[in-house]
């Protein structure tokens, strides 16, 4: 995911923060744009990128 983000949005600052329990959340400037925990599913291919670009 980090590599996909850097390819699609080269200026993005990508930080991976280790967690447990299958939590996968993506925030943009402090705003939650995707939460696997809340949605109870993995992101579809390209979904996170589209959400990030829409949040900018």
C-alpha positions in Angstrom: 0.0 0.0 0.0 2.8 2.5 0.9 4.5 1.9 -2.5 1.2 2.4 -4.4 0.6 5.6 -2.5 4.1 6.9 -3.3 3.7 6.0 -7.0 0.3 7.7 -7.3 0.9 10.7 -5.0 4.7 11.3 -5.0 4.4 14.3 -2.7 2.6 12.3 0.0 4.1 11.7 3.4 3.4 8.0 4.1 3.8 6.6 7.6 2.9 3.1 8.5 2.0 2.6 12.1 2.1 -0.9 13.4 -1.1 -2.1 15.1 -2.9 -5.3 16.0 -6.3 -6.9 15.6 -6.5 -6.3 11.8 -6.9 -2.5 12.1 -6.1 -0.6 8.8 -7.0 3.0 8.8 -5.9 5.8 6.4 -6.0 9.4 7.4 -5.3 12.6 5.3 -4.3 15.7 7.3 -5.9 14.2 10.4 -9.2 13.2 8.7 -10.1 9.5 8.5 -10.8 8.5 4.9 -10.8 4.7 5.1 -11.3 2.3 8.1 -11.2 -1.5 7.6 -12.3 -1.8 11.2 -15.4 0.4 10.7 -16.3 -1.1 7.3 -15.3 -4.7 8.2 -13.7 -5.2 4.8 -10.4 -4.7 3.0 -10.1 -1.8 0.6 -10.7 -2.6 -3.1 -7.8 -2.0 -5.5 -7.5 1.8 -6.1 -10.1 2.6 -3.5 -7.8 4.2 -1.0 -6.0 6.3 -3.7 -9.4 7.6 -4.9 -10.5 8.5 -1.4 -7.2 10.3 -0.7 -7.5 12.3 -4.0 -11.1 13.1 -3.2 -10.1 14.3 0.3 -7.5 16.8 -1.0 
